[in-house]
Amino acid sequence: MTFGRDARRARGAAALRRALRVLALALGLASAAWTHRAQADAALHEGVAYAGSGGDGRTLDLYLPAAGAARPPLLVFVESHFWHDDDRAAEIAKGLARPLQRAGAAVALVRHRPAPEYRHPAAAEDVAAALAFLVAHAGEYGYDPARIALAGRSSGAQLAALVALDPRYLAAQKLSPDSLLGVAALSGMYDLAPPRGFASPDEEALVAKAFPDTAARRDASPMRHLRKDAPLFLITFAESDLPGAQEAGFAFAKALRDAGHPAAEAFGIPGRDYRTQLDLADESNPLRKDLIGLLDLTAQRGWLRDTFATRSYWRAPKQSSAGFWEDAKSVEQRDATPEFLRDLNLLFSGSPAGPRLRPKRFQALDLFAWLERHADRVGRGRYLVLTNARGEKVSWELEALRPYQPLIVIGADDERELFRLVDFYHTDRRTTWQQPEAEEWILARPVGAFLHFAKPAPDSIDPRAIGRFALTPESFSRVDEDPLAPLRSLTPAEQRVLTEDFRCVSCHTFRGAGARASHIRAKDGELVGGYGLPLEEYPREVWRRYCFEQEKVAAEIGATPVQLGDRAQMLFEMVERERAKAGR
């Protein structure tokens, strides 16, 4: 979907900046003597000419982090605004270069000869020349020439993508796109000769000014140079971006994948616009983590490739609700009410970067009619039991559901496989007591088919997000015996704590009743550790901490705390009593 991470990104002053850079060069401030990085402190080299004297705009600023044990990677960012000097260069330096420098990366902000004074392919040739200069001078500046990534925004994204896709430019510099870690294309323009009306009139005028020749527009369009062997492509756009940026990003990523490229993904940057997406000083900005991942600066090398593999997996997951569509003749088309949209987004309510799904219509099956048609498989018992793809379980006396018109939702708008609608989250540990070292687990919460009540149901009926999402046809069974019968001798308050207030037995068992839920690993859909043990089997100290130190326990695991409140004592004593009876 659009957002998990996912969405919207003075000519005189520019001339003055160029003049000052030329002056700096004339004074020798960017001479080779300054390029050696013997000092341990972070450094900035401004106005370095990578071709000619730099008087025509071909200069770069190089930000070097404090020296460390290993040579840092380098992000080469193309400063370009509709193929002219970017009039927001100070923002880019402050928002992107400085934060990445502090994070341990070297950053080069590259400028090219401006259009329309210099025509295509001058700008692309300049980007390639800058890369060649930076590779050749890596030893002097102290960064790793084998760990260079290319990036840009707007026309800078177009140039970065073009140089990485069309081998002519790097080949002229005796380089290959294979040497790049990858490309980050932000709010880019990837087809400069699209059907009329795709771009705004102002954008079309600026493109026409920079590329008067239609043939040059086509040749400069990354969409015309798709290759399956291109470097990794991280394609992003801001939630409140320029018109068409989101559509262009998704279309470009899909075109690369359709051409056979194995690692091209588009992501939205939620809560950001065209400018603020580059505020990487804010550690909550998803783009910061994306670029640090692209540069392999994280403790987990290859993190971004794992993220791409995850996205690829969930386009065609092995978990599937396709079997429900065998009953296509019985599918009802319904309008998406506010209540439906609330239910659909329950999985993402605790995830600030998660998707917010807004379909206009949905497709559903009447639960009772579907159960009757499939009675030979699901049974005809009095109780309905749902066991979802995570192993979570809920059960009801079936007739208690009838007044609330339960529906099995199997589609939204034109999406017929709801397992493709997924949010990702992570935990720091599998448990609080068996795992000595923290280890980030990237996990998945797919929507899948889910149970929705057309009429509002009470809390005792409606399990919210637990157990009624991620359903397949195999999730349903009907049994004659009450699945929660072992709990019926508890007090009403104790039963309510286990089955309604916190729904403990949707993920764990108690007295043998309940579930053994787990997590779904994001990159391959496998069930992984962190299984819900029987409540009686948790070590006493672990159980005590869970009940009375929820905030600390949740922080250790990297999870959201359960607000037990004044029922913590009841839950603790109930399990301890059961443990004593079993002699544990």
C-alpha positions as CSV (number, residue, x, y, z in Angstrom):
1,M,0.0,0.0,0.0
2,T,0.9,3.6,-0.2
3,F,2.3,4.2,3.3
4,G,4.2,1.5,6.1
5,R,6.6,3.4,5.7
6,D,5.7,4.6,2.9
7,A,4.6,8.6,1.6
8,R,4.6,12.3,0.3
9,R,9.0,15.4,-0.5
10,A,17.3,33.2,-6.5
11,R,19.2,33.0,-9.4
12,G,21.3,35.9,-8.1
13,A,22.1,34.1,-4.9
14,A,23.1,31.0,-6.9
15,A,25.4,33.0,-9.1
16,L,27.0,34.5,-6.0
17,R,27.5,31.1,-4.4
18,R,29.3,29.9,-7.6
19,A,31.5,33.0,-7.6
20,L,32.5,32.4,-4.0
21,R,33.4,28.8,-4.8
22,V,35.6,30.0,-7.7
23,L,37.3,32.5,-5.4
24,A,37.9,29.8,-2.8
25,L,39.6,27.7,-5.5
26,A,41.7,30.7,-6.7
27,L,42.9,31.2,-3.1
28,G,43.9,27.6,-2.9
29,L,41.4,26.7,-0.1
30,A,40.5,23.5,-1.8
31,S,44.0,22.5,-2.9
32,A,45.3,19.0,-2.6
33,A,47.1,20.0,0.6
34,W,43.7,20.3,2.3
35,T,42.4,17.1,1.0
36,H,44.5,14.8,3.2
37,R,42.6,13.7,6.2
38,A,45.2,13.2,8.9
39,Q,43.1,14.9,11.5
40,A,40.6,12.9,13.6
41,D,37.9,15.6,13.6
42,A,35.1,15.8,11.1
43,A,36.0,18.0,8.1
44,L,34.3,20.0,5.3
45,H,35.9,20.8,2.0
46,E,33.8,23.3,0.0
47,G,33.9,24.2,-3.7
48,V,36.2,21.4,-4.8
49,A,36.5,21.4,-8.6
50,Y,36.0,17.9,-10.0
51,A,36.3,19.0,-13.7
52,G,37.9,22.1,-15.1
53,S,38.3,25.1,-12.9
54,G,34.9,24.9,-11.4
55,G,33.9,28.2,-12.8
56,D,31.1,26.7,-14.8
57,G,29.4,25.1,-11.8
58,R,31.2,21.7,-11.7
59,T,32.1,21.7,-8.0
60,L,31.3,19.7,-4.9
61,D,31.3,20.1,-1.2
62,L,32.7,17.1,0.8
63,Y,31.7,16.3,4.3
64,L,34.0,13.9,6.1
65,P,33.1,12.2,9.4
66,A,35.5,11.9,12.3
67,A,38.1,9.3,11.6
68,G,37.4,5.8,12.8
69,A,38.8,2.3,12.6
70,A,37.3,1.7,9.2
71,R,37.0,4.0,6.2
72,P,33.4,5.4,5.9
73,P,31.1,4.9,3.0
74,L,30.3,7.9,0.7
75,L,26.9,9.2,-0.3
76,V,27.1,11.3,-3.5
77,F,24.1,13.6,-3.6
78,V,23.3,15.5,-6.8
79,E,22.2,19.1,-6.0
80,S,19.8,20.0,-8.8
81,H,16.5,21.8,-9.1
82,F,15.0,21.4,-12.6
83,W,18.6,21.0,-13.9
84,H,19.7,24.3,-12.4
85,D,21.5,25.2,-9.2
86,D,19.5,24.1,-6.2
87,D,18.4,27.2,-4.4
88,R,17.9,25.2,-1.2
89,A,21.5,24.1,-1.0
90,A,21.8,25.3,2.6
91,E,18.8,23.1,3.6
92,I,20.4,20.1,2.0
93,A,23.7,20.7,3.8
94,K,22.0,21.2,7.2
95,G,19.3,18.5,6.8
96,L,21.1,15.8,4.9
97,A,24.9,16.2,4.8
98,R,25.6,17.2,8.4
99,P,23.4,14.5,10.0
100,L,24.9,11.7,7.8
101,Q,28.3,13.0,8.6
102,R,27.6,12.8,12.3
103,A,26.2,9.2,11.7
104,G,29.6,8.2,10.3
105,A,29.2,8.7,6.5
106,A,31.1,10.9,4.1
107,V,28.8,13.0,1.9
108,A,29.5,14.8,-1.3
109,L,27.1,17.4,-2.5
110,V,27.6,17.6,-6.3
111,R,26.7,20.5,-8.6
112,H,26.5,20.3,-12.4
113,R,26.6,22.8,-15.2
114,P,23.2,24.5,-15.3
115,A,20.5,24.2,-18.0
116,P,19.5,25.7,-20.4
117,E,22.9,27.2,-20.9
118,Y,24.3,23.7,-21.0
119,R,22.2,21.1,-22.8
120,H,21.7,17.4,-22.2
121,P,23.8,15.3,-21.8
122,A,26.1,17.8,-20.0
123,A,24.5,17.4,-16.5
124,A,24.6,13.6,-16.6
125,E,28.2,13.7,-17.9
126,D,29.0,15.9,-14.9
127,V,27.6,13.5,-12.4
128,A,29.7,10.7,-13.9
129,A,32.8,12.9,-13.8
130,A,32.2,13.8,-10.2
131,L,31.9,10.1,-9.4
132,A,35.2,9.4,-11.2
133,F,36.9,12.2,-9.3
134,L,35.6,10.9,-5.9
135,V,36.7,7.4,-6.7
136,A,40.2,8.6,-7.7
137,H,40.6,10.7,-4.6
138,A,39.2,8.3,-2.0
139,G,42.7,7.6,-0.6
140,E,43.4,11.3,-0.1
141,Y,40.1,12.0,1.6
142,G,39.9,8.7,3.6
143,Y,36.5,7.2,2.5
144,D,35.9,3.8,1.0
145,P,35.8,3.8,-2.8
146,A,34.1,0.4,-2.7
147,R,31.2,1.8,-0.7
148,I,29.7,4.7,-2.7
149,A,26.0,5.3,-3.2
150,L,24.4,7.8,-5.5
151,A,21.4,10.0,-4.6
152,G,19.4,13.0,-5.6
153,R,16.1,14.8,-5.4
154,S,13.8,16.0,-8.2
155,S,16.0,16.5,-11.3
156,G,18.9,15.3,-9.1
157,A,17.1,12.0,-8.8
158,Q,16.6,11.8,-12.5
159,L,20.3,12.4,-13.1
160,A,21.3,9.8,-10.5
161,A,19.0,7.3,-12.0
162,L,20.1,8.0,-15.5
163,V,23.8,7.7,-14.7
164,A,23.2,4.4,-12.9
165,L,21.0,2.9,-15.7
166,D,22.6,4.2,-18.9
167,P,26.1,2.7,-18.9
168,R,27.5,5.2,-21.4
169,Y,28.1,7.9,-18.8
170,L,30.2,5.9,-16.3
171,A,31.9,3.9,-19.1
172,A,33.2,7.2,-20.5
173,Q,34.9,7.6,-17.0
174,K,36.1,4.0,-17.0
175,L,33.6,3.1,-14.3
176,S,30.7,0.8,-14.0
177,P,27.3,1.0,-12.3
178,D,28.2,-2.3,-10.6
179,S,30.6,-0.4,-8.3
180,L,27.7,1.5,-6.7
181,L,26.1,0.3,-3.4
182,G,22.9,1.6,-4.8
183,V,20.8,4.6,-5.8
184,A,18.4,6.7,-3.7
185,A,16.0,8.6,-6.0
186,L,13.8,11.1,-4.1
187,S,10.7,12.7,-5.5
188,G,12.2,12.1,-9.0
189,M,11.1,12.6,-12.6
190,Y,11.8,9.4,-14.5
191,D,9.9,10.0,-17.8
192,L,10.6,13.4,-19.2
193,A,8.4,12.8,-22.2
194,P,5.2,11.4,-20.6
195,P,1.7,11.7,-22.0
196,R,0.4,15.3,-21.8
197,G,-1.2,16.2,-18.5
198,F,0.9,13.8,-16.5
199,A,3.0,16.7,-15.1
200,S,1.7,20.1,-14.0
201,P,1.9,23.0,-16.5
202,D,4.7,24.6,-14.5
203,E,6.7,21.4,-14.5
204,E,6.2,20.9,-18.2
205,A,7.4,24.4,-18.9
206,L,10.6,23.8,-16.8
207,V,11.2,20.5,-18.5
208,A,10.7,22.1,-21.9
209,K,13.2,24.9,-20.9
210,A,15.9,22.4,-20.0
211,F,15.1,20.0,-22.8
212,P,13.8,21.9,-25.9
213,D,14.5,18.8,-28.0
214,T,12.0,15.9,-27.6
215,A,14.6,13.4,-28.5
216,A,16.8,14.6,-25.7
217,R,14.0,14.3,-23.2
218,R,13.5,10.7,-24.2
219,D,17.2,10.0,-24.0
220,A,17.4,11.6,-20.6
221,S,14.5,9.6,-19.2
222,P,15.5,6.8,-16.8
223,M,12.3,5.0,-17.9
224,R,13.9,4.5,-21.3
225,H,17.0,2.8,-19.9
226,L,15.7,0.1,-17.7
227,R,18.1,-2.7,-16.9
228,K,17.8,-5.8,-14.8
229,D,21.5,-5.7,-13.8
230,A,21.3,-2.1,-12.4
231,P,22.3,-1.3,-8.8
232,L,19.8,-1.4,-6.0
233,F,17.2,1.3,-6.3
234,L,15.6,3.0,-3.3
235,I,12.8,5.2,-4.7
236,T,11.0,7.5,-2.3
237,F,8.5,10.3,-2.2
238,A,7.0,12.4,0.6
239,E,3.4,12.1,1.9
240,S,2.8,15.7,0.8
241,D,5.0,15.8,-2.2
242,L,4.9,17.6,-5.5
243,P,2.1,16.6,-7.8
244,G,2.7,13.2,-9.5
245,A,5.7,12.3,-7.3
246,Q,4.0,9.3,-5.7
247,E,2.7,7.9,-9.0
248,A,6.0,8.5,-10.7
249,G,7.9,6.7,-7.9
250,F,5.6,3.6,-7.9
251,A,5.6,3.5,-11.8
252,F,9.4,3.6,-12.0
253,A,9.9,0.9,-9.3
254,K,7.4,-1.3,-11.0
255,A,9.0,-0.7,-14.5
256,L,12.4,-1.7,-13.1
257,R,11.0,-4.9,-11.5
258,D,9.1,-5.7,-14.7
259,A,12.4,-5.4,-16.5
260,G,13.8,-8.1,-14.2
261,H,15.5,-5.9,-11.6
262,P,15.5,-7.8,-8.3
263,A,16.0,-4.9,-5.9
264,A,13.9,-1.8,-6.8
265,E,11.3,-0.6,-4.3
266,A,9.3,2.6,-3.8
267,F,8.5,3.9,-0.3
268,G,6.4,6.8,1.0
269,I,7.9,9.1,3.7
270,P,4.9,9.7,6.1
271,G,4.4,13.1,7.6
272,R,6.8,14.9,5.3
273,D,6.7,17.1,2.3
274,Y,9.1,17.7,-0.6
275,R,11.4,19.8,1.6
276,T,11.1,18.3,5.0
277,Q,11.8,14.8,3.8
278,L,15.5,15.8,3.8
279,D,15.5,16.7,7.5
280,L,17.6,13.7,8.6
281,A,18.5,15.4,11.9
282,D,15.1,14.1,13.0
283,E,15.9,10.5,13.9
284,S,12.2,9.6,13.5
285,N,12.4,10.5,9.8
286,P,12.2,7.1,8.0
287,L,14.4,8.4,5.2
288,R,17.3,8.7,7.6
289,K,17.2,5.0,8.4
290,D,16.7,4.2,4.7
291,L,19.9,6.1,3.6
292,I,21.9,4.8,6.5
293,G,20.8,1.3,5.5
294,L,21.7,2.0,1.8
295,L,25.2,2.9,3.0
296,D,25.4,-0.2,5.2
297,L,26.1,1.9,8.3
298,T,23.8,-0.2,10.5
299,A,25.0,-3.0,12.8
300,Q,23.1,-5.4,10.5
301,R,24.9,-5.1,7.2
302,G,22.6,-5.7,4.3
303,W,19.6,-4.4,6.3
304,L,18.1,-2.5,3.3
305,R,18.4,-5.5,1.0
306,D,16.5,-7.5,3.6
307,T,13.9,-4.8,3.6
308,F,13.6,-5.1,-0.2
309,A,13.3,-8.8,0.0
310,T,10.5,-8.4,2.6
311,R,8.6,-6.1,0.3
312,S,9.1,-8.5,-2.6
313,Y,7.8,-11.4,-0.5
314,W,4.6,-9.7,0.5
315,R,3.7,-9.0,-3.1
316,A,3.1,-12.8,-3.5
317,P,3.0,-14.3,0.1
318,K,2.5,-18.0,0.7
319,Q,-0.2,-17.0,3.1
320,S,-3.4,-16.5,1.1
321,S,-7.1,-15.9,1.3
322,A,-7.6,-16.8,-2.3
323,G,-9.6,-19.8,-1.4
324,F,-12.5,-17.6,-0.3
325,W,-12.9,-16.4,-3.9
326,E,-14.1,-19.9,-4.9
327,D,-17.4,-18.6,-3.5
328,A,-17.3,-15.6,-5.9
329,K,-21.0,-15.9,-6.7
330,S,-21.8,-15.2,-3.0
331,V,-19.5,-12.2,-2.6
332,E,-21.3,-9.0,-1.6
333,Q,-20.1,-5.6,-2.7
334,R,-20.4,-3.0,0.1
335,D,-19.6,0.6,0.7
336,A,-16.7,1.3,3.1
337,T,-18.3,2.9,6.2
338,P,-16.4,4.7,8.8
339,E,-16.8,1.7,11.1
340,F,-15.4,-0.6,8.4
341,L,-12.4,1.7,7.8
342,R,-11.8,1.8,11.6
343,D,-11.7,-2.0,11.6
344,L,-9.5,-2.3,8.6
345,N,-6.9,0.0,10.2
346,L,-6.9,-1.6,13.6
347,L,-3.7,-3.4,12.9
348,F,-1.9,-0.2,12.2
349,S,-3.2,1.9,15.1
350,G,-0.1,1.5,17.2
351,S,2.3,2.1,14.3
352,P,2.9,5.8,13.4
353,A,4.6,4.9,10.2
354,G,2.1,2.2,9.3
355,P,-0.3,2.4,6.3
356,R,-3.7,4.1,6.6
357,L,-6.0,2.3,4.2
358,R,-8.9,4.1,2.7
359,P,-10.7,1.9,0.1
360,K,-14.1,3.1,-1.1
361,R,-15.7,-0.4,-1.3
362,F,-15.0,-3.8,0.0
363,Q,-16.0,-7.4,-0.8
364,A,-17.3,-9.8,1.8
365,L,-19.0,-13.1,2.5
366,D,-21.8,-13.7,4.9
367,L,-20.2,-15.8,7.7
368,F,-23.2,-18.0,8.4
369,A,-23.9,-18.8,4.8
370,W,-20.2,-19.5,4.1
371,L,-20.0,-21.9,7.1
372,E,-23.1,-23.7,5.9
373,R,-21.7,-24.1,2.4
374,H,-18.4,-25.6,3.8
375,A,-19.9,-27.6,6.7
376,D,-18.2,-30.8,5.5
377,R,-14.9,-29.2,6.2
378,V,-15.4,-26.8,9.1
379,G,-18.0,-29.0,10.9
380,R,-21.4,-28.2,12.4
381,G,-20.6,-27.7,16.0
382,R,-22.2,-25.1,18.4
383,Y,-18.9,-23.1,18.8
384,L,-16.9,-21.3,16.2
385,V,-13.1,-21.3,16.6
386,L,-10.8,-19.0,14.5
387,T,-7.1,-19.7,14.3
388,N,-5.2,-17.1,12.2
389,A,-1.9,-17.2,10.4
390,R,0.0,-16.1,13.5
391,G,-1.6,-18.9,15.6
392,E,-3.8,-16.4,17.5
393,K,-7.2,-18.0,18.4
394,V,-10.7,-16.7,19.3
395,S,-13.9,-18.6,19.9
396,W,-17.6,-17.9,20.4
397,E,-20.9,-19.6,20.8
398,L,-21.9,-19.2,17.2
399,E,-25.5,-18.0,17.7
400,A,-24.2,-15.2,19.9
401,L,-22.7,-13.6,16.7
402,R,-25.9,-13.6,14.6
403,P,-27.4,-10.3,15.8
404,Y,-24.2,-8.4,14.7
405,Q,-24.2,-9.7,11.1
406,P,-20.6,-11.0,10.9
407,L,-18.9,-10.8,7.5
408,I,-15.7,-12.4,6.2
409,V,-14.0,-9.5,4.4
410,I,-12.0,-10.8,1.4
411,G,-11.3,-7.8,-0.7
412,A,-10.9,-4.0,-0.7
413,D,-11.5,-2.0,-3.9
414,D,-9.6,-4.0,-6.6
415,E,-7.3,-5.8,-4.1
416,R,-8.4,-9.4,-3.9
417,E,-5.5,-10.7,-1.8
418,L,-5.6,-8.9,1.5
419,F,-2.4,-10.7,2.8
420,R,-0.6,-8.2,0.5
421,L,-1.8,-5.4,2.8
422,V,0.8,-5.6,5.6
423,D,2.4,-3.5,8.2
424,F,5.9,-4.1,9.5
425,Y,7.2,-3.8,13.1
426,H,10.2,-4.9,15.1
427,T,11.1,-6.2,18.5
428,D,14.5,-6.0,20.2
429,R,14.3,-9.4,21.8
430,R,12.3,-12.6,21.5
431,T,12.0,-12.9,25.3
432,T,13.1,-11.1,28.5
433,W,15.1,-14.0,30.0
434,Q,16.4,-16.4,27.4
435,Q,18.1,-14.0,25.0
436,P,21.2,-12.3,26.4
437,E,22.0,-10.1,23.4
438,A,19.5,-7.7,21.8
439,E,18.6,-8.6,18.2
440,E,16.2,-6.6,16.1
441,W,13.4,-8.8,14.6
442,I,11.6,-7.3,11.6
443,L,8.1,-8.8,11.7
444,A,4.9,-8.6,9.7
445,R,1.3,-8.0,10.5
446,P,-0.8,-8.8,7.4
447,V,-4.5,-7.9,7.1
448,G,-5.5,-11.1,5.3
449,A,-9.2,-11.9,5.3
450,F,-10.8,-10.7,8.5
451,L,-14.1,-10.8,10.5
452,H,-16.1,-7.6,10.5
453,F,-19.4,-7.0,12.2
454,A,-21.8,-5.0,10.1
455,K,-23.6,-4.0,13.3
456,P,-21.5,-2.8,16.3
457,A,-20.8,-5.7,18.6
458,P,-20.0,-5.4,22.4
459,D,-16.5,-5.9,23.7
460,S,-17.3,-9.4,24.8
461,I,-18.0,-10.3,21.2
462,D,-15.6,-8.1,19.3
463,P,-11.9,-9.1,19.8
464,R,-10.6,-6.0,18.1
465,A,-7.4,-6.8,16.3
466,I,-6.5,-10.0,18.1
467,G,-7.3,-13.2,16.3
468,R,-9.8,-12.1,13.7
469,F,-7.3,-10.8,11.1
470,A,-4.9,-12.9,8.8
471,L,-7.6,-15.5,8.2
472,T,-7.6,-18.2,5.5
473,P,-10.3,-20.7,4.7
474,E,-8.4,-23.2,7.0
475,S,-8.8,-20.8,9.9
476,F,-12.4,-21.8,10.6
477,S,-13.7,-24.7,12.5
478,R,-16.9,-25.6,14.5
479,V,-16.8,-27.8,17.6
480,D,-19.4,-29.2,19.9
481,E,-17.5,-28.6,23.2
482,D,-16.9,-25.2,24.6
483,P,-13.2,-24.4,23.8
484,L,-12.9,-22.4,27.0
485,A,-14.6,-24.9,29.3
486,P,-11.5,-25.4,31.6
487,L,-11.9,-21.7,32.5
488,R,-15.5,-21.7,33.5
489,S,-14.8,-22.6,37.1
490,L,-12.9,-19.3,37.5
491,T,-14.7,-16.3,38.9
492,P,-16.4,-14.1,36.4
493,A,-13.8,-11.4,36.9
494,E,-11.0,-13.8,36.3
495,Q,-12.6,-15.2,33.1
496,R,-13.1,-11.7,31.9
497,V,-9.4,-10.8,32.4
498,L,-8.4,-13.9,30.3
499,T,-11.0,-13.8,27.6
500,E,-12.1,-10.2,27.2
501,D,-10.0,-7.5,29.0
502,F,-6.6,-8.7,27.8
503,R,-7.6,-11.8,25.8
504,C,-4.6,-13.6,27.2
505,V,-5.9,-17.0,25.9
506,S,-5.9,-15.6,22.3
507,C,-2.1,-16.0,22.4
508,H,-1.4,-18.3,25.4
509,T,-3.0,-21.2,27.1
510,F,-4.2,-21.4,30.6
511,R,-5.4,-24.7,32.0
512,G,-4.9,-26.1,28.5
513,A,-7.4,-23.7,26.9
514,G,-6.3,-21.1,24.4
515,A,-3.6,-20.7,21.8
516,R,0.1,-20.8,21.0
517,A,0.6,-17.6,19.0
518,S,3.8,-16.4,17.5
519,H,5.2,-13.7,15.2
520,I,5.5,-13.8,11.4
521,R,9.0,-13.0,10.2
522,A,8.8,-10.3,7.6
523,K,11.3,-11.4,5.0
524,D,9.9,-14.9,4.4
525,G,6.6,-15.3,6.2
526,E,7.9,-17.9,8.6
527,L,6.6,-18.3,12.2
528,V,9.4,-17.4,14.5
529,G,10.3,-17.4,18.2
530,G,8.5,-15.5,20.9
531,Y,5.8,-18.2,21.0
532,G,3.2,-17.7,23.6
533,L,3.9,-20.2,26.4
534,P,1.2,-21.6,28.7
535,L,0.9,-18.9,31.4
536,E,1.7,-21.5,34.1
537,E,5.1,-22.3,32.4
538,Y,6.7,-18.9,32.7
539,P,9.3,-18.7,35.4
540,R,7.9,-17.1,38.6
541,E,10.2,-14.1,38.5
542,V,9.4,-13.6,34.8
543,W,5.7,-13.7,35.5
544,R,6.0,-11.3,38.4
545,R,7.9,-8.8,36.3
546,Y,5.3,-9.1,33.5
547,C,2.5,-8.3,35.9
548,F,4.1,-5.5,37.9
549,E,6.9,-4.1,35.7
550,Q,5.1,-3.9,32.4
551,E,6.8,-0.7,31.2
552,K,10.3,-2.1,31.9
553,V,9.6,-5.5,30.3
554,A,8.0,-3.9,27.2
555,A,11.1,-1.6,26.8
556,E,13.4,-4.6,27.0
557,I,11.6,-6.5,24.4
558,G,10.8,-3.4,22.2
559,A,7.1,-3.8,22.5
560,T,4.0,-1.8,23.5
561,P,3.2,-2.3,27.2
562,V,-0.1,-3.9,28.3
563,Q,-1.9,-1.7,30.7
564,L,-2.8,-4.2,33.4
565,G,-3.7,-1.6,36.0
566,D,-5.5,-2.8,39.1
567,R,-6.0,-6.2,37.5
568,A,-2.3,-7.1,37.7
569,Q,-2.6,-8.5,41.2
570,M,-5.5,-10.7,40.1
571,L,-3.7,-12.1,37.1
572,F,-0.6,-12.8,39.1
573,E,-2.3,-14.6,41.9
574,M,-4.5,-16.6,39.5
575,V,-1.5,-18.0,37.7
576,E,0.5,-18.6,40.9
577,R,-2.4,-20.5,42.3
578,E,-2.5,-22.7,39.3
579,R,1.2,-23.2,39.4
580,A,1.0,-24.3,43.0
581,K,-1.7,-26.8,42.2
582,A,0.5,-28.4,39.6
583,G,3.5,-28.5,42.0
584,R,5.6,-26.1,39.9
